[in-house]
Every structure is written in structure tokens, then in C-alpha cells.
Amino acid sequence: MTTHSVTGATSFTGRFIARRLAEAGHGVRNLTRVELSDAERLAAALDGTDTLYNTFWIRFERGPITYDWAIERSRLLFEAARRAGVRRIVHISVINASHDAPTAYFRAKAVVEDALTASGIGHAIVRPTVTFGPGDILVNNLAWTLRRLPLFGIPGDGRYPIQPVHVEDVAAVAVRAGALSEDVALDAGGPETFTFDEFVGLVRRAVGSRARLVHVPAAASLAAARLIGLIVRDVVLTRHEVTELRERLMFSTQPPAGTIRLEDWLAANADSIGRGWSSELDRHFRKPMAGP
């Protein structure tokens, strides 16, 4: 039986990857609780691993947890994998990662991609667009807000594109990439691209919300998100995320890799999405660091 390791095998994306691997008859190790600053312990934990599936990252910086911090721990992870003789790394990055991207998140993702390429280990880089699915942050918390507020502010004109991809589709791309022998970089986008207006409208209709959708300046949208954040004790939206949407970074120019349609998934899950808040701070800052 081949053994694979997954950083964050109980996290959002990681658990779907781990489940697919287990269903295919592979052994799966969860690296969630391994300290990523200890290269020796990491190498020991990876001993006997054929393929490492890496979902480790942070959505935003908070206190000492910065993108530089995450980059350094990613480098240590890749070095530990090299020491342990790992055959291949499948790394979950982000669509349109680039050194000249307009936000630090996307630039940092490009640095980690470079570190993986320089590691000398066979690898696949999987670049999802915007991921949704059971227990997600984006769609669930959008639905939570639409269920409760009479108004929902859309930053800017709302015409910028968004291409949501189901987490099962991302996991499928990742596991297929793990079975390859060549080094590849693959976009993982869903089968449909919407304007942000259309995207919010789909979620609004699915949950039966009567909230009025209004276009507001980005600053007003962020101010409203901060107020909601005080209520739910979480970070709801960041300035960088608004920039990434409005700069048209949330879609792929490659053929869609996913097959699960957002509207179909919303129809099947309309009764449950948005009933409770999914906290980013609880998942990744108040608890041990996992993956996206």
C-alpha cells in the first residue's frame, strides 16, 4: 500500500484530498499537528511518504503570522520532504499567482511556487480559483449575511468575474496530478464564470433572501465587513480580497477543470448554507494551523 501525506488532512481542501486517497486504497498521514518550523520532526513524519499533498497557507496576516512566516515554513516543509525521499509534491496554490500581482497574498503564493520548483522534487502545482463546498468560508458566510441583513453592499460595479470551483473538483485535480510523473502547473477552475453580481444573486435566490443588493465604494464595503466582523468575532473581508476580485484575478483562462455547477450545489444545500458562521479565525488562528 502506498502512503501519502497531507498537510491539513482535516482542513477544508485537505480532507477531500485525504478522502479520495483513502478511497483509492492508499495510506494517508495527517500532518496538521506537526510543527512546521522543525525540519527534523517534519522529515521523520514524512519518512516513507510517496507523495506529499500540501494545503498549508494563511488567508491573511495576523500578528506574527505573516506571509513571510508562511513562506519560510513552506520552504522548510519542502526541504524536509527532500530529506525524507518524498517522490512528489502536489502543492495547492492560487489562480494567477504572480510576482507582479497587485496583492501580497498572490505575490507570496508565487514565491512558494518558486521554492517548490527549486527544491528539485517532482511536483505539481494546482491553482484553484474560488473554492466552495461543505463547510466553506466564502459561500456559507455570504449566505449567512444575506439571510440576516436587509442590504448587501457589492464593491464597485459588480461586473468583475468570479469562477467558483467545488472542493471535490479541486481534490480530483490534485489526486490526478499526484499520479503524474512530469512537473506540471494546472489551473483548477469551475465549469462556470459569473459576474460578481450574478454570483451574489445566485446565493441570494438559493437561500430565499430579500436583501437588497446595492453597489457601494470598496471602502464602504470594507467598513460594513468590519462591523459584521465585530459581531461574529472574525475577519469577514480584506482589502486585498476586494482588490483581487476587482482586478479580475478570480478566474482562469484555461479550460475548466471542474464539473460541479454552483447553482446545482446551492439547490441541493439551500436549507443548510448560511445557518451558522464559518470562522476563519477559529479554524486557523485560534486552533492549530492547518490548510485552506
Beta strands, then each sheet from edge to edge (+ up, - down):
strand 1: 3-7
strand 2: 27-30
strand 3: 51-54
strand 4: 88-92
strand 5: 122-128
strand 6: 130-132
strand 7: 151-155
strand 8: 161-162
strand 9: 164-166
strand 10: 184-188
strand 11: 194-195
strand 12: 212-216
sheet 1: 2+ 1+ 3+ 4+ 5+ 10+
sheet 2: 6+ 9+
sheet 3: 7+ 12+
sheet 4: 8+ 11-
end
